[in-house]
Amino acid sequence: MGWLRWIWRQVTSMRTALILLLMLAAAAIPGSIYPQRTADPNGVSTYFQQNPTSAPIMDKFQLFDVYSSAWFSAIYILLFVSLIGCVLPRIAVHAKALMTPPAATPTNLGRMAAFAEAEVGPKKLATTLDRAQALLKKQGYRVLRDDSSVAAERGYWRETGNLIFHVALVGLLIAVGFGGAYSYSGQRVLVEGDTFVNNLAGYDSFSPGIAFNESMLPAFSATLKRFDVKYDISNRTNTGTPLSFKAYVDIRERGSLKVQHKTVQVNAPAEVPNAKVYLTGNGYAPVITVRDGKGNVAYSGPVVYLPQDPNMTSLGVIKVPDAKPQQFGILSFFYPTAGKLKTGAYTSVFPANANPLVTMNIYEGNLGLDAGIPSNAFSLAVHGLNQLTGGKTGVKSIELRLGQSAVLPKGLGSVSFDSLRRYASLDIDYNPGQGWVLLFALLALGGLIMSLVIPRRRVWVKIKDGGFEVAALARGDDPMLERVVADVTKQLQAKAQKAKVKKVKKDDK
């Protein structure tokens, strides 16, 4: 039992809590260095392929599942036990102190940290304690009076604030853990006119919490009706700088015929059932139609182009694995306002859609999609492919303006630039612990301020022959202690003098 008591005291000490807090921060570092299965399963698979020797060893130490690992959970649970075991006894002691009257007046007040004495006539000594009791109560002290002295104490809110801070810290950790376990964050690139349905198949990427279940996804759909960007054209030094981004989205919940019209802006998310929709990016999505060598439509639809510079020069990839007689890929650039550099290369000179142009380089060969290995939809692995246009081929890249079409080389078919749309990159985020995190954070801040600014002090007033004594003692450093004693002494003397003057005037009358 002695060993158990010693272990419990060590675990519940504040020093241990601080050490565990630092350990928790250090233990989270591998989660930001190595890919995690819950957030990036493809990244974990790639890491195993690139590091076949070290990856299995790292997996045994759960470095790809850091936040659900046994060692991370052990530190987290120990931190909770330490904080709770440290705070609960202090709450009991503080509650008992609140019910305990102030400490009795010491015999020798001259030994206190702050001390003063004053002379008062013998007739006023009888009322000095009454005046001291009323004065100290008015200043917020708890007062205990006996026949010869008044003992007062204040500053219990200091310890209360300290306890609020630690309880809020425990609540904050619980809220963060709960929110992280049941939260999810999904990303979807949505082209104007397209509709997103809130299920796992509808996301481009999805990061669930460890306790998340697909049934927790609320049933709703979102349609991007229009995306507007306003650019600065009045200020010469900032020409082309975006002033506002607005995505107009229609939300429809399952079982409801009512359409909710929402506007999503930067730092102004839209509310959807049990989640928020954030605007994280945007760009252009030219509508491209590709026909193969036999005249069949091999690809048709908007292509998401990724911006490469502030003027929205954008890169896009089109993969046509079903084309006949040979599959091929297209590495393409889009210029919303096309202009030429001195070298003859194209670039975009303004981010708005003023002179749209698409250039394409054609690559023939096996795209590697038939092997079943996941690949990035926004990149084209050109190694092993035969380049037919652009670069060192001697054949000019295909150039298409809005509404134009062109024939592909080697009888691969044709391609056309049909129309132009915009897209918005949306982040749908849900975290049930956000409100609680804010609440406990504010409580912790308030408790910390209380524990720092509220002084804890005791004041005594004691009568003696020919006058009275005033003394004060503080818990910790209190630079105002001498001033408190001087003010109490001065006010008691002033009240005694005022009472004397009034009595004299009454006698004269």
Backbone torsions as a table, in degrees:
resi	resn	phi	psi	omega
1	MET	NA	-34.3	177.8
2	GLY	-64.1	-43.3	177.8
3	TRP	-64.4	-39.8	179.2
4	LEU	-63.8	-41.3	177.9
5	ARG	-64.4	-38.8	180.0
6	TRP	-66.1	-43.2	179.3
7	ILE	-63.3	-42.6	-180.0
8	TRP	-62.6	-40.5	179.4
9	ARG	-65.6	-37.2	178.4
10	GLN	-68.6	-42.7	-177.7
11	VAL	-66.2	-37.4	-175.1
12	THR	-94.1	13.1	175.9
13	SER	-80.3	152.9	-179.3
14	MET	-65.9	-32.2	178.1
15	ARG	-61.9	-42.9	178.2
16	THR	-64.4	-38.9	178.9
17	ALA	-62.0	-41.3	178.8
18	LEU	-66.5	-40.4	178.3
19	ILE	-62.9	-43.4	179.6
20	LEU	-65.6	-35.2	177.5
21	LEU	-64.3	-41.7	176.4
22	LEU	-66.5	-39.3	177.8
23	MET	-63.0	-38.3	179.4
24	LEU	-64.4	-41.0	177.6
25	ALA	-63.8	-41.0	179.0
26	ALA	-68.8	-36.3	-179.0
27	ALA	-68.5	-22.6	179.9
28	ALA	-79.3	-12.7	-176.4
29	ILE	-62.2	-45.2	179.0
30	PRO	-58.6	-27.7	179.2
31	GLY	-66.9	-23.2	177.3
32	SER	-95.6	-8.9	-179.8
33	ILE	-96.9	-45.2	-176.3
34	TYR	-103.3	146.5	178.1
35	PRO	-62.9	143.7	-178.6
36	GLN	-108.8	141.8	-176.2
37	ARG	-62.7	-34.8	-177.7
38	THR	-71.3	-29.4	-175.7
39	ALA	-104.5	-34.1	-174.0
40	ASP	-143.4	71.3	-178.7
41	PRO	-62.9	-34.7	177.9
42	ASN	-66.3	-36.0	177.4
43	GLY	-64.3	-36.6	177.2
44	VAL	-65.5	-43.7	178.8
45	SER	-61.6	-42.3	178.6
46	THR	-63.9	-39.7	179.7
47	TYR	-63.3	-39.1	177.4
48	PHE	-65.2	-37.8	179.1
49	GLN	-68.1	-37.8	-177.8
50	GLN	-81.8	-23.2	-178.7
51	ASN	-131.8	69.7	-175.0
52	PRO	-66.6	-20.4	-178.3
53	THR	-88.9	-49.8	-174.4
54	SER	-81.6	-28.7	-175.3
55	ALA	-60.3	-46.0	178.0
56	PRO	-61.3	-35.9	178.8
57	ILE	-66.9	-43.9	178.7
58	MET	-63.6	-33.8	-179.4
59	ASP	-67.2	-32.3	177.3
60	LYS	-64.6	-28.4	176.8
61	PHE	-91.2	9.5	175.3
62	GLN	59.5	36.3	180.0
63	LEU	-76.3	-11.7	174.9
64	PHE	-99.5	0.9	175.1
65	ASP	-137.2	54.2	-170.7
66	VAL	-59.1	-49.6	-169.2
67	TYR	-76.6	-10.5	173.9
68	SER	-115.3	11.6	-177.9
69	SER	-74.3	160.5	-179.5
70	ALA	-65.4	-41.3	-176.2
71	TRP	-72.6	-35.5	176.6
72	PHE	-68.2	-42.0	178.8
73	SER	-64.4	-36.9	179.2
74	ALA	-62.9	-44.1	178.6
75	ILE	-63.8	-42.6	-178.4
76	TYR	-62.4	-45.8	-179.0
77	ILE	-68.0	-42.3	177.7
78	LEU	-60.9	-37.2	178.1
79	LEU	-64.0	-41.3	177.0
80	PHE	-62.1	-48.4	-179.2
81	VAL	-59.9	-42.3	-179.1
82	SER	-63.6	-47.4	-178.5
83	LEU	-66.3	-44.3	-179.3
84	ILE	-66.3	-43.2	178.3
85	GLY	-65.6	-24.6	177.8
86	CYS	-82.2	-36.0	-173.0
87	VAL	-84.2	-41.8	-174.5
88	LEU	-58.7	-47.7	176.9
89	PRO	-61.0	-35.4	179.3
90	ARG	-67.5	-33.7	177.0
91	ILE	-64.7	-42.6	179.1
92	ALA	-63.8	-43.4	179.3
93	VAL	-64.6	-40.5	-179.2
94	HIS	-67.9	-40.0	177.6
95	ALA	-62.0	-38.8	177.7
96	LYS	-67.1	-38.4	179.6
97	ALA	-65.8	-33.3	178.7
98	LEU	-65.7	-27.5	-179.6
99	MET	-90.4	-9.3	-178.1
100	THR	-89.8	132.6	178.1
101	PRO	-66.9	162.1	178.9
102	PRO	-57.2	154.1	-179.5
103	ALA	-63.3	144.9	-179.5
104	ALA	-63.6	157.9	-177.7
105	THR	-70.0	126.9	177.9
106	PRO	-64.5	160.3	-179.0
107	THR	-70.4	-44.7	-176.8
108	ASN	-111.0	97.9	-178.9
109	LEU	-75.1	-17.1	-179.0
110	GLY	-65.2	-13.9	179.9
111	ARG	-88.1	-5.1	-178.3
112	MET	-71.9	165.2	-176.4
113	ALA	-63.5	-33.7	177.2
114	ALA	-131.8	132.9	-173.9
115	PHE	-147.1	143.2	175.0
116	ALA	-152.4	154.7	176.5
117	GLU	-139.0	152.7	-177.4
118	ALA	-143.2	155.3	179.3
119	GLU	-98.5	136.8	177.7
120	VAL	-139.6	143.7	178.8
121	GLY	-60.4	152.2	-177.1
122	PRO	-59.5	-27.9	-179.7
123	LYS	-73.1	-22.2	-177.6
124	LYS	-93.7	-11.3	-179.3
125	LEU	-63.3	-32.6	-177.3
126	ALA	-65.1	-30.6	-179.0
127	THR	-99.2	-4.1	-179.1
128	THR	-61.4	-42.7	-179.4
129	LEU	-67.8	-34.2	176.4
130	ASP	-63.1	-44.9	179.8
131	ARG	-66.2	-38.1	178.8
132	ALA	-65.8	-40.7	178.9
133	GLN	-63.8	-44.8	179.6
134	ALA	-65.5	-40.6	-178.5
135	LEU	-64.3	-46.2	-176.6
136	LEU	-71.0	-34.8	175.4
137	LYS	-64.2	-39.1	179.1
138	LYS	-63.6	-31.1	179.5
139	GLN	-85.2	4.8	174.3
140	GLY	92.5	16.1	178.9
141	TYR	-87.6	147.9	165.5
142	ARG	-83.1	131.1	-167.5
143	VAL	-119.9	138.4	173.3
144	LEU	-128.7	122.6	-176.1
145	ARG	-117.7	141.7	170.9
146	ASP	-126.8	-162.3	-173.4
147	ASP	-69.7	-27.9	-172.8
148	SER	-123.8	-1.1	-175.8
149	SER	-156.9	166.6	173.9
150	VAL	-126.6	125.4	176.2
151	ALA	-108.9	129.9	-177.2
152	ALA	-132.1	149.7	-179.2
153	GLU	-146.8	141.3	176.9
154	ARG	-147.5	168.5	177.7
155	GLY	102.8	15.6	177.9
156	TYR	-65.1	-23.2	178.4
157	TRP	-66.6	-19.2	177.1
158	ARG	-63.6	-49.0	178.1
159	GLU	-69.9	-34.4	176.0
160	THR	-60.8	-44.4	176.8
161	GLY	-61.4	-39.0	178.1
162	ASN	-62.6	-42.4	179.4
163	LEU	-69.9	-37.6	177.1
164	ILE	-61.0	-40.6	179.0
165	PHE	-59.7	-47.3	-176.5
166	HIS	-72.0	-38.6	176.7
167	VAL	-64.5	-41.1	178.5
168	ALA	-65.5	-33.2	177.5
169	LEU	-64.6	-41.3	176.0
170	VAL	-63.3	-45.8	178.3
171	GLY	-61.7	-36.2	178.9
172	LEU	-64.1	-43.4	179.3
173	LEU	-64.9	-40.5	178.5
174	ILE	-64.1	-43.1	-179.3
175	ALA	-64.8	-40.0	178.3
176	VAL	-64.6	-44.3	179.2
177	GLY	-64.9	-43.4	179.2
178	PHE	-65.0	-45.5	179.8
179	GLY	-63.2	-40.9	178.7
180	GLY	-66.8	-33.5	-177.9
181	ALA	-72.4	-37.9	-174.3
182	TYR	-106.5	10.2	-178.8
183	SER	-89.8	167.7	170.7
184	TYR	-152.6	155.3	177.0
185	SER	-142.0	125.2	-178.8
186	GLY	-129.5	149.2	-179.0
187	GLN	-119.7	141.9	178.7
188	ARG	-147.9	129.2	172.6
189	VAL	-90.2	118.9	-173.8
190	LEU	-118.7	121.6	179.5
191	VAL	-87.0	148.4	178.4
192	GLU	-51.9	128.7	-180.0
193	GLY	94.7	-17.3	-179.3
194	ASP	-86.3	157.4	-178.2
195	THR	-121.0	136.5	176.7
196	PHE	-108.2	132.0	175.8
197	VAL	-107.9	132.1	-172.9
198	ASN	-77.7	79.0	168.7
199	ASN	-141.8	170.7	-174.4
200	LEU	-60.0	-35.8	-179.2
201	ALA	-69.5	-18.6	-177.3
202	GLY	-83.5	-9.6	-177.1
203	TYR	-93.9	146.9	170.9
204	ASP	-77.7	-36.7	174.2
205	SER	-147.7	150.0	-173.3
206	PHE	-146.2	131.9	-179.2
207	SER	-125.3	98.9	-178.8
208	PRO	-91.7	160.4	170.4
209	GLY	-76.5	168.3	-174.4
210	ILE	-68.1	-23.6	180.0
211	ALA	-104.1	9.5	-177.1
212	PHE	-74.1	143.6	175.8
213	ASN	-129.0	143.5	-176.1
214	GLU	-58.7	-27.8	-179.9
215	SER	-67.3	-13.4	179.1
216	MET	-77.9	-12.3	-180.0
217	LEU	-70.8	123.2	177.2
218	PRO	-70.2	147.6	-176.2
219	ALA	-88.3	110.3	174.0
220	PHE	-157.2	164.2	176.2
221	SER	-127.0	152.3	-179.3
222	ALA	-132.5	128.0	179.0
223	THR	-116.1	125.6	176.9
224	LEU	-82.9	105.7	-177.6
225	LYS	-79.3	-40.8	-177.1
226	ARG	-161.0	147.6	174.9
227	PHE	-127.2	123.2	-177.0
228	ASP	-118.1	139.3	174.4
229	VAL	-127.3	133.1	176.9
230	LYS	-109.1	123.0	-178.8
231	TYR	-107.1	151.4	178.5
232	ASP	-78.8	121.2	177.3
233	ILE	-123.3	-0.6	-177.4
234	SER	-95.3	-27.3	-178.5
235	ASN	-99.2	114.9	-173.8
236	ARG	-61.6	-37.8	-177.4
237	THR	-73.4	-19.6	-178.1
238	ASN	-119.1	23.1	-178.1
239	THR	-58.8	128.1	-180.0
240	GLY	93.0	-4.6	178.2
241	THR	-73.1	128.0	179.6
242	PRO	-68.1	134.7	178.8
243	LEU	-100.6	-31.1	179.4
244	SER	-157.9	149.3	174.0
245	PHE	-124.6	130.6	179.3
246	LYS	-136.7	122.8	175.1
247	ALA	-109.3	119.0	-179.3
248	TYR	-94.5	114.6	-172.0
249	VAL	-121.4	137.3	173.8
250	ASP	-103.0	124.3	-178.6
251	ILE	-108.7	132.0	175.5
252	ARG	-130.1	123.5	178.5
253	GLU	-87.6	154.0	-179.7
254	ARG	-64.4	134.3	179.3
255	GLY	83.2	1.9	-179.7
256	SER	-120.8	135.8	177.6
257	LEU	-88.8	-9.2	-177.9
258	LYS	-79.0	132.7	177.2
259	VAL	-101.1	126.6	178.5
260	GLN	-96.7	122.9	-179.7
261	HIS	-92.0	115.0	-177.0
262	LYS	-116.6	150.6	174.0
263	THR	-121.0	120.5	-179.6
264	VAL	-103.8	126.6	178.9
265	GLN	-130.1	168.9	177.1
266	VAL	-63.6	129.1	-178.4
267	ASN	62.5	17.7	175.9
268	ALA	-139.6	75.6	-176.4
269	PRO	-69.4	159.8	176.9
270	ALA	-98.5	142.2	178.6
271	GLU	-84.8	127.7	172.0
272	VAL	-125.3	168.7	-177.8
273	PRO	-53.2	116.2	175.8
274	ASN	58.4	27.7	179.6
275	ALA	-164.9	172.4	175.1
276	LYS	-128.8	145.0	-179.8
277	VAL	-108.3	120.0	-179.3
278	TYR	-108.0	146.3	175.2
279	LEU	-95.2	116.9	-175.4
280	THR	-115.4	-10.9	-179.7
281	GLY	-173.8	171.3	178.7
282	ASN	-160.7	170.5	179.0
283	GLY	177.0	-166.2	-178.5
284	TYR	-106.4	148.2	178.1
285	ALA	-133.4	83.1	176.0
286	PRO	-60.6	140.3	177.6
287	VAL	-89.5	115.1	-174.7
288	ILE	-115.6	138.1	173.4
289	THR	-119.4	126.9	179.4
290	VAL	-116.9	127.2	174.2
291	ARG	-111.8	139.1	-178.0
292	ASP	-81.6	-175.3	-176.4
293	GLY	-63.1	-18.5	179.9
294	LYS	-97.5	4.8	177.3
295	GLY	87.0	1.6	179.0
296	ASN	-83.1	147.0	177.3
297	VAL	-72.6	111.8	179.7
298	ALA	-93.4	-24.2	177.7
299	TYR	-156.7	138.7	175.9
300	SER	-155.9	127.6	178.8
301	GLY	150.0	176.3	179.0
302	PRO	-72.0	139.9	178.1
303	VAL	-111.7	125.0	179.9
304	VAL	-77.4	119.7	177.5
305	TYR	-104.5	131.5	-177.2
306	LEU	-90.8	124.7	-179.4
307	PRO	-61.3	140.0	-179.4
308	GLN	-113.4	-14.3	179.7
309	ASP	-152.7	172.0	-177.8
310	PRO	-61.7	-23.8	179.0
311	ASN	-88.6	13.2	173.2
312	MET	66.8	25.4	165.1
313	THR	-60.2	121.9	-166.9
314	SER	-126.7	148.6	-179.1
315	LEU	-109.4	133.1	178.4
316	GLY	-136.1	154.8	-178.7
317	VAL	-128.3	133.5	175.2
318	ILE	-122.7	123.6	178.2
319	LYS	-111.6	128.2	-176.9
320	VAL	-121.7	78.2	-175.7
321	PRO	-76.4	-17.7	-175.8
322	ASP	-99.6	8.8	-178.7
323	ALA	-69.3	147.1	176.8
324	LYS	-118.4	136.3	10.2
325	PRO	-89.0	-9.1	-173.6
326	GLN	-140.7	134.8	176.2
327	GLN	-73.1	152.5	-178.3
328	PHE	-154.1	166.8	178.4
329	GLY	-128.1	157.2	-178.6
330	ILE	-125.7	123.6	173.0
331	LEU	-101.6	116.8	-165.8
332	SER	-129.5	152.2	173.3
333	PHE	-122.7	143.0	177.4
334	PHE	-120.5	135.1	-179.6
335	TYR	-122.8	107.6	-178.3
336	PRO	-63.6	-36.7	172.7
337	THR	-129.6	91.2	-171.3
338	ALA	-71.3	138.2	173.8
339	GLY	-148.2	164.5	-177.3
340	LYS	-112.2	141.3	173.3
341	LEU	-83.3	174.2	178.5
342	LYS	-63.6	-26.5	179.3
343	THR	-76.7	-9.4	-177.7
344	GLY	95.0	-7.9	179.7
345	ALA	-77.5	150.6	178.5
346	TYR	-81.6	152.8	171.2
347	THR	-154.3	164.9	175.5
348	SER	-94.9	130.5	-177.0
349	VAL	-101.1	-6.9	178.6
350	PHE	-155.8	141.5	-173.4
351	PRO	-76.0	-17.3	-179.3
352	ALA	-80.8	165.3	-177.9
353	ASN	-83.0	93.1	-179.8
354	ALA	-118.3	-35.3	-179.4
355	ASN	-146.9	70.0	-172.3
356	PRO	-67.2	139.6	179.1
357	LEU	-146.1	138.6	175.5
358	VAL	-119.4	129.8	172.9
359	THR	-115.5	145.1	-174.0
360	MET	-136.1	137.7	168.7
361	ASN	-112.3	131.0	-174.6
362	ILE	-100.1	134.6	178.1
363	TYR	-124.7	123.9	-177.6
364	GLU	-104.2	141.6	176.6
365	GLY	140.0	-176.0	-178.1
366	ASN	-74.0	118.9	-178.2
367	LEU	-80.3	-8.3	177.7
368	GLY	78.8	11.9	-178.6
369	LEU	-81.2	-19.4	-177.4
370	ASP	-77.2	-11.6	-177.9
371	ALA	-80.0	-11.0	179.0
372	GLY	82.1	9.3	179.4
373	ILE	-89.6	128.1	-179.5
374	PRO	-60.5	141.9	178.5
375	SER	-136.3	158.1	-179.3
376	ASN	-74.1	124.5	-177.9
377	ALA	-70.5	-16.4	-176.8
378	PHE	-102.1	12.4	177.7
379	SER	-139.8	154.2	179.8
380	LEU	-125.1	118.2	177.9
381	ALA	-77.2	99.9	-173.6
382	VAL	-82.6	-10.4	-179.9
383	HIS	-64.7	126.4	-178.9
384	GLY	91.0	-4.7	178.3
385	LEU	-98.9	155.1	-179.1
386	ASN	-97.8	113.8	-179.5
387	GLN	-79.1	130.0	-175.2
388	LEU	-105.6	-26.9	-179.4
389	THR	-135.2	153.9	175.7
390	GLY	76.0	170.9	177.4
391	GLY	66.1	-133.5	-177.5
392	LYS	-91.6	10.7	-176.9
393	THR	-74.2	-20.4	-175.6
394	GLY	82.7	-3.5	178.5
395	VAL	-105.3	129.6	-177.2
396	LYS	-64.5	142.7	177.1
397	SER	-62.9	151.5	177.7
398	ILE	-72.3	131.6	178.8
399	GLU	-120.6	126.4	-177.9
400	LEU	-129.7	127.7	169.5
401	ARG	-99.1	167.9	-174.3
402	LEU	-55.3	123.6	179.5
403	GLY	92.5	-6.2	-177.8
404	GLN	-92.1	161.9	175.4
405	SER	-136.9	163.0	-178.9
406	ALA	-147.8	154.4	177.9
407	VAL	-89.7	136.1	178.9
408	LEU	-81.9	150.1	-179.2
409	PRO	-70.6	162.9	175.5
410	LYS	57.9	28.6	175.5
411	GLY	68.1	23.9	-178.6
412	LEU	-74.4	-17.7	179.5
413	GLY	132.7	-143.2	-179.2
414	SER	-145.4	165.3	179.9
415	VAL	-141.9	144.8	179.9
416	SER	-138.0	148.5	178.0
417	PHE	-104.0	97.9	-168.2
418	ASP	-84.5	-47.0	-177.1
419	SER	-158.3	178.0	-176.4
420	LEU	-133.2	128.0	175.5
421	ARG	-124.0	170.9	172.8
422	ARG	-114.1	159.3	177.2
423	TYR	-130.6	160.3	176.4
424	ALA	-127.0	137.2	174.7
425	SER	-94.1	115.0	-174.3
426	LEU	-109.4	142.1	176.6
427	ASP	-118.5	115.9	-179.8
428	ILE	-101.1	115.4	-170.3
429	ASP	-123.8	137.4	176.5
430	TYR	-137.8	127.1	177.8
431	ASN	-143.9	105.0	-176.0
432	PRO	-69.4	-11.1	-178.5
433	GLY	-96.0	0.8	-175.1
434	GLN	-61.2	-47.2	-179.9
435	GLY	-62.1	-41.2	179.1
436	TRP	-67.8	-36.8	177.1
437	VAL	-60.8	-44.9	178.2
438	LEU	-62.2	-45.3	-179.5
439	LEU	-59.2	-50.6	-177.8
440	PHE	-68.9	-31.7	176.6
441	ALA	-65.1	-42.5	177.6
442	LEU	-66.1	-39.8	176.7
443	LEU	-62.9	-41.6	178.9
444	ALA	-63.8	-41.9	178.5
445	LEU	-64.1	-45.2	178.3
446	GLY	-62.4	-43.5	178.4
447	GLY	-63.3	-38.8	179.0
448	LEU	-65.3	-41.9	178.4
449	ILE	-63.3	-42.7	178.3
450	MET	-60.5	-43.8	-177.7
451	SER	-69.0	-20.2	-178.8
452	LEU	-92.3	-32.9	-171.7
453	VAL	-102.2	-21.7	-178.1
454	ILE	-86.6	121.8	179.1
455	PRO	-83.6	150.1	175.1
456	ARG	-111.5	113.8	-176.4
457	ARG	-145.5	159.3	175.6
458	ARG	-121.9	141.8	-179.9
459	VAL	-130.5	137.8	177.3
460	TRP	-126.7	140.2	171.6
461	VAL	-124.1	123.9	-174.5
462	LYS	-132.3	131.0	179.2
463	ILE	-85.9	151.0	177.0
464	LYS	-145.8	177.4	179.4
465	ASP	-63.6	120.4	176.4
466	GLY	86.1	3.7	-179.6
467	GLY	168.2	-153.7	-178.8
468	PHE	-146.2	161.9	178.7
469	GLU	-119.3	145.8	175.5
470	VAL	-128.6	131.1	179.4
471	ALA	-139.5	156.9	-179.6
472	ALA	-145.0	151.0	179.2
473	LEU	-142.9	137.3	-178.2
474	ALA	-116.8	152.4	171.6
475	ARG	-92.1	107.9	-175.4
476	GLY	93.1	-165.5	-177.4
477	ASP	-84.0	128.4	179.6
478	ASP	-139.6	95.5	-178.0
479	PRO	-68.2	-12.3	-178.0
480	MET	-92.3	4.1	-172.4
481	LEU	-63.9	-46.5	179.6
482	GLU	-61.4	-40.2	-179.5
483	ARG	-66.2	-37.6	178.4
484	VAL	-60.7	-46.6	179.9
485	VAL	-63.3	-42.9	-179.6
486	ALA	-64.0	-41.0	-179.7
487	ASP	-66.4	-43.6	178.8
488	VAL	-61.8	-44.3	179.5
489	THR	-61.7	-44.3	-178.3
490	LYS	-64.7	-42.5	-179.0
491	GLN	-68.8	-38.5	177.5
492	LEU	-65.8	-39.7	176.8
493	GLN	-65.4	-41.3	-179.3
494	ALA	-64.2	-42.8	178.5
495	LYS	-64.6	-36.3	178.0
496	ALA	-66.7	-42.0	179.0
497	GLN	-66.2	-40.3	179.3
498	LYS	-64.4	-40.6	177.9
499	ALA	-64.7	-35.4	179.8
500	LYS	-67.6	-43.5	179.9
501	VAL	-62.5	-44.2	179.3
502	LYS	-61.3	-39.7	-177.9
503	LYS	-68.2	-38.6	177.8
504	VAL	-62.2	-46.8	179.4
505	LYS	-60.9	-37.7	179.9
506	LYS	-66.4	-40.9	-180.0
507	ASP	-65.9	-40.8	179.5
508	ASP	-63.0	-40.6	-179.6
509	LYS	-65.8	NA	NA
